[in-house]
């Protein structure tokens, strides 16, 4: 693709991104909160970091969704609490760990501390294990149970892309030695090659072997970003031109439904997905954090002026949407006492039945006993997970209009009282901000 003149609509969009900076507030506007000091921000991030590592990261190097009993081999084989692994402590191992590993690599770069480098290595080993516990090529397990090997039979693109996103950051960070880097790149090549052979559908294993769950070639914003990122990242770590050629080809492919190319979908931001994924603005920004980081990386790589501008346009759209909802952090009461019953997941999903299909598994996942599960998970999801994900999306875009709300959100929480590991988004946001 040759360099071309940046289209006027993109220039207008980018101009709108920065136009508000420095505008005076209306006379009747409420006074903004006091600015967060660098020390306050650093202290809040250190607290989040300490809580995450002491409470949510297992011996296997993977982030667990919450503190609770791990599934046994029998649980994974039978599909308890369900065959997808939703609502279990190992639901989102590679999704969370891969996204977080990027932040830890940046933490290690800034600090130069051996302890931070060791933490990055531990996370990377956890991700490698997720791609090594199955004999199905290209399968990325959500996490492992009590024996360190057992796992649920279904992954997804939301688990697989962050696996690449995190390992790419690690492989290019300077942290691993030559041998360690080779191990990482070889595994990335193995998984990417298997996905290419499977037409970029994420394979299942176990009782669902031969099926897939997740398709990178679907024309959605975060899917388009994920697919393009993996292709371009594989070129970055291997130097094999075939990956770059696939990246360029995939960028210009068009949706049969809308006629939009993947590049145009990237520029449209997550609003493009509203028809397919409901409630993004109110509840689901968290699934876009790794793709926002990947989009920023794509923009950094791109030397074609028009393509670069379109990637930046998508980042800006996403950041503005996130800024519109980040203030939800203000509604979180650190003294709230709602019950987090999801830690009792065996009791919370008592109506088990054998699941022969993926639809069965989704049905099983919907059968929770609300009296046991309580309300705290939804409280943290809406008032902590969502605004901290918004903070990360704003910071990853370099959207300076939102930097102070990002800092305010990070400093709002008493992290020691949280039940959900998504507090790690605070570090993702902080390490995406420019270093103080």
FIPATI-7475 format. One record per residue (C-alpha): residue in three letters; x, y, z. Coordinates in steps of 0.05 Angstrom, whole numbers, plus 32768, in hexadecimal, padded with zeros to 4 digits. Example, Ala and Ser with C-alpha at 12.3 -4.5 7.8 and 13.67 -1.06 7.14 Angstrom:
<atoms>
ALA80F67FA6809C SER81117FEB808F 
</atoms>
This chain:
<atoms>
UNK800080008000 UNK801F80427FEB UNK801F80828014 UNK7FE480AD8002 UNK7FC680EF8017 UNK7FA080EB8059 UNK7F5680F2804A UNK7F3281318063 UNK7F02810B8090 UNK7F3C80EC80B6 UNK7F5C813080BE UNK7F1B814B80DA UNK7F1581108109 UNK7F5C81198122 UNK7F5281638129 UNK7F1481578153 UNK7F3E812A8180 UNK7F6B81648195 UNK7F3C819F818C UNK7F20819D81D3 UNK7F6481A281F4 UNK7F6B81E68214 UNK7F2381FB820B UNK7F0882218248 UNK7ED181FE8270 UNK7E8B821D8270 UNK7E80824F82A8 UNK7E4E822282CB UNK7E7781E282C5 UNK7E8781BF8307 UNK7ECE81C6831F UNK7EF9818B8308 UNK7F18815E833E UNK7F5D81708356 UNK7F9381568328 UNK7FB38115833C UNK7FFC811D834F UNK803180EF8330 UNK803E80D18375 UNK7FF480C38381 UNK7FF080A1833E UNK802E80788349 UNK80168062838E UNK7FD3804C8372 UNK7FF48024833B UNK80248003836C UNK7FE97FF08397 UNK7FC47FD1835C UNK80037FAD8348 UNK800F7F90838D UNK7FC67F798393 UNK7FC67F59834F UNK80057F31835B UNK7FF47F1C83A2 UNK7FAC7F098394 UNK7F9D7EFA834B UNK7FDA7EDE8328 UNK7FE37E948330 UNK80227E6B8335 UNK80197E5C82EA UNK80237EA582DA UNK7FDC7EB182C3 UNK7FAB7EE582DD UNK7F6E7EC482FC UNK7F2C7EE882F7 UNK7F207EE38341 UNK7F367EBD837F UNK7F117E7B8381 UNK7F187E30837D UNK7F3A7E1A833D UNK7F167DE9830F UNK7F2D7DA18312 UNK7F3A7D7482D6 UNK7EF47D5882E1 UNK7ED67D9E82E0 UNK7EF87DAE829E UNK7EE47D6C827F UNK7E9C7D708295 UNK7E947DBB8289 UNK7E8A7DD882CE UNK7E747E0F82D7 UNK7E6D7E0A828B UNK7E967DEE8251 UNK7EAE7E33823C UNK7ECC7E41827F UNK7EA57E818289 UNK7E9D7E9782D2 UNK7ED77E6B82E9 UNK7F177E898307 UNK7F3D7E7582C7 UNK7F0C7E948296 UNK7F3B7EC98279 UNK7F827EB38285 UNK7FA37EC68242 UNK7F737F018236 UNK7F867F228277 UNK7FCF7F0B827B UNK7FE17F1D8234 UNK7FC27F62823A UNK7FE57F6D827C UNK80297F538264 UNK802F7F8F8236 UNK80287FBE8272 UNK805B7F95829B UNK808E7F988263 UNK80877FE48264 UNK808C7FE482B0 UNK80CC7FBC82AB UNK80E87FEB8275 UNK80DA802882A1 UNK80F2800B82E2 UNK812C7FE082CB UNK811D7FB48308 UNK812E7F6A8303 UNK80EF7F5A832A UNK80C47F7982F3 UNK80E97F5382BD UNK80DE7F1282E5 UNK80947F2182E9 UNK80917F2B829D UNK80B57EE88294 UNK80837EC682C2 UNK80487EE1829B UNK80677ECD8259 UNK80717E868272 UNK80277E848286 UNK80137E988240 UNK80407E658220 UNK80207E2F824C UNK7FDB7E438232 UNK7FF37E2F81EC UNK80147DEE8204 UNK7FE07DC7822B UNK7FB87DB081EE UNK7FCB7D8481B3 UNK7F9D7DAE8186 UNK7FC97DDE815C UNK7FB87E278168 UNK7F8F7E1A81A7 UNK7F987E4D81DF UNK7F7D7E358221 UNK7F5A7E67824F UNK7F847E4F8289 UNK7F947E1082AF UNK7F727DEE82EA UNK7F8B7DCA8327 UNK7FBC7D9B8304 UNK7FDC7DD382DB UNK7FC57DB3829A UNK7F7A7DAA829A UNK7F537DDF8275 UNK7F107DEE8256 UNK7F087DD9820D UNK7EF77E1E81F0 UNK7F217E5B81E7 UNK7F107E9881BD UNK7F2E7ED08194 UNK7F287EFC81D2 UNK7F587ECC81F5 UNK7F857EBF81B8 UNK7F947F0681A2 UNK7FAD7F1E81E6 UNK7FD97EE181E7 UNK7FFC7EFC81A9 UNK7FF87F4481C2 UNK801C7F348203 UNK80507F0481E7 UNK80627F3581AF UNK806F7F6B81E2 UNK80997F3B820B UNK80C17F2181D0 UNK80D27F6881BA UNK80DE7F8581FF UNK81267F718208 UNK81137F4A8247 UNK811C7F02822E UNK81617EE9821C UNK816C7ECD81D7 UNK81577E8781E9 UNK81197E9E820E UNK81057ECB81D4 UNK810D7E9181A3 UNK80DE7E6681CC UNK80AA7E9D81CB UNK80B07EAB8180 UNK80AE7E61816E UNK806D7E588196 UNK80507E968176 UNK80617E7B8131 UNK80427E388143 UNK80007E56815A UNK7FFC7E898121 UNK800B7E5380EE UNK7FD47E27810A UNK7FA37E608109 UNK7FB57E7180C1 UNK7FA97E2880AF UNK7F667E2B80D2 UNK7F527E6A80AC UNK7F5A7E9280ED UNK7F247E6E8113 UNK7F367E5F815C UNK7F357E148166 UNK7F167DEE81A0 UNK7F2F7DAE81BF UNK7F167D7581EB UNK7ECD7D6381E1 UNK7EC77D9E81B0 UNK7F047D8D8185 UNK7EF77D9D813C UNK7ECD7DDA814E UNK7EE37E228155 UNK7ED07E5C8181 UNK7EE57EA08167 UNK7EF67EB68120 UNK7F2B7EEC8115 UNK7F127EF980CE UNK7ECE7F1280E4 UNK7EC67F5B80D1 UNK7EC07F7D8114 UNK7EEB7FB6812E UNK7F0F7F918165 UNK7F137F528139 UNK7F317F7980FF UNK7F647F99812D UNK7F757F56814D UNK7F7F7F33810A UNK7FAA7F6A80ED UNK7FD37F6F812C UNK7FE47F25812E UNK7FF97F2580E5 UNK80247F6380EE UNK80417F4C8131 UNK80567F0A8112 UNK807C7F3080DD UNK809C7F5A8114 UNK80B67F1E813B UNK80C87EF08101 UNK80DC7F1F80C8 UNK80B77EEF809A UNK809A7F198061 UNK805E7EEB8059 UNK803F7F078098 UNK80467F4F807F UNK80277F3C803D UNK7FED7F1B8062 UNK7FE57F5A808C UNK7FE17F878050 UNK7FB07F59802C UNK7F837F52806A UNK7F827F9D8073 UNK7F5F7FA98030 UNK7F2E7F6E8033 UNK7EE57F848036 UNK7EA97F6F805E UNK7E747F4F8033 UNK7E3F7F6F805F UNK7E577FB88063 UNK7E8B7FBD802D UNK7EBC7FDB805E UNK7F057FC5805D UNK7F277FB0809D UNK7F4F7FF0809B UNK7F0E80198097 UNK7EF17FEF80D0 UNK7F2F7FFE80FA UNK7F25804880ED UNK7EDB80448101 UNK7EEB802F8148 UNK7EC180028174 UNK7E7F80248161 UNK7E847FF98122 UNK7E767FBD814E UNK7E367FD7816F UNK7E087FAD8144 UNK7E2E7F6D8154 UNK7E447F7A819C UNK7E117F9B81C9 UNK7E1F7FC98204 UNK7E677FD981F2 UNK7E63801F820E UNK7E40800B824E UNK7E617FC9825E UNK7E927FAA822D UNK7ECC7FDA8222 UNK7EF77FA88248 UNK7EF87F78820D UNK7F167FB081E2 UNK7F537FC0820C UNK7F847F9181EA UNK7F6B7FA381A5 UNK7F737FEE81B5 UNK7FBB7FE081CA UNK7FC47FB8818A UNK7FA77FF08160 UNK7FD980218180 UNK80117FF1816E UNK7FF87FEB8127 UNK7FF880378122 UNK803F803A813D UNK80578008810A UNK8035802780CD UNK805E8051809D UNK8026805D806B UNK800980A2807D UNK7FC18092806C UNK7FC1804F8090 UNK7FE2806D80CD UNK7FAE80A480CF UNK7F75807280CB UNK7F9180498104 UNK7F988089812D UNK7F51809C811C UNK7F37805A8138 UNK7F5F80658178 UNK7F4080A98180 UNK7EF980908175 UNK7F03805B81AA UNK7F23808C81DB UNK7EEA80BE81D5 UNK7EB8808781E2 UNK7EDF8071821E UNK7EE580B78239 UNK7E9A80BE8236 UNK7E9280858269 UNK7ED080878294 UNK7EAE80B082CA UNK7E8A807082E1 UNK7EC580678310 UNK7EA7809F833B UNK7E6B8072834B UNK7E97803C836A UNK7E93803B83B6 UNK7ED1801C83D4 UNK7EA7800C8412 UNK7E737FE583EC UNK7E637FA2840D UNK7E3D7F7C83D7 UNK7E4A7F3183D5 UNK7E7B7F1583A1 UNK7E5D7ED0839D UNK7E807EBD835C UNK7EBA7EA38385 UNK7E897E6B8398 UNK7E807E58834F UNK7E717E0F835E UNK7E357E238388 UNK7E237E5D835A UNK7E167E30831E UNK7DF47DF3833B UNK7DC67DE18301 UNK7DFB7DBC82D9 UNK7DEC7D90829D UNK7E187D6F8268 UNK7E287D9F822F UNK7E2D7D8181EA UNK7E2F7DC281C3 UNK7E4A7E0881CB UNK7E027E2081D0 UNK7DF97DF0820B UNK7E367E0D822C UNK7E1C7E548224 UNK7DD97E3E8240 UNK7DFC7E1E827C UNK7E237E5E8287 UNK7DE17E85828E UNK7DC77E5A82C7 UNK7DE77E7D8302 UNK7DC47E818346 UNK7DC17ECC8353 UNK7DB37EC1839C UNK7DF87EA283A4 UNK7E1E7ECB8371 UNK7E097F0E838D UNK7E117F53836E UNK7E597F65837A UNK7E747F4C8337 UNK7E457F77830F UNK7E557FB1833E UNK7EA07FAB8331 UNK7E967F9D82E7 UNK7E6F7FDD82DC UNK7E94800B830C UNK7EDB7FF0830A UNK7EE77FC382CE UNK7EC47FF0829C UNK7EE3803382B1 UNK7F29801682B8 UNK7F227FF68274 UNK7F0D803B825A UNK7F4A8058827B UNK7F7780278257 UNK7F5680358214 UNK7F5F8080821D UNK7FA8807A8232 UNK7FB9804981FA UNK7F9F807C81C7 UNK7FCB80B381E3 UNK7F8B80DB81EB UNK7FA381138216 UNK7F5E81318223 UNK7F5080F3824C UNK7F9280EC8272 UNK7F7A810E82B2 UNK7F3A80E582B7 UNK7F6680A782AC UNK7F9280BC82E7 UNK7F5580CA8312 UNK7F3680868302 UNK7F7780618313 UNK7F7B80848357 UNK7F328079836A UNK7F3480308381 UNK7F48800C83C0 UNK7F657FD38398 UNK7F6C7FA583D4 UNK7F207FA183DA UNK7F137F8C8392 UNK7EFD7F468380 UNK7F0A7F488335 UNK7F4E7F468313 UNK7F3C7F7A82DF UNK7F5C7FAC830D UNK7F997F9D82E1 UNK7F7C7FCE82AF UNK7F95800482DD UNK7FDC7FF082CE UNK7FCD7FE98284 UNK7FB480318284 UNK7FEE804B82AE UNK8024802C8284 UNK800380458244 UNK8007808C825D UNK804780B3824F UNK807A80A88285 UNK807980E182B8 
</atoms>
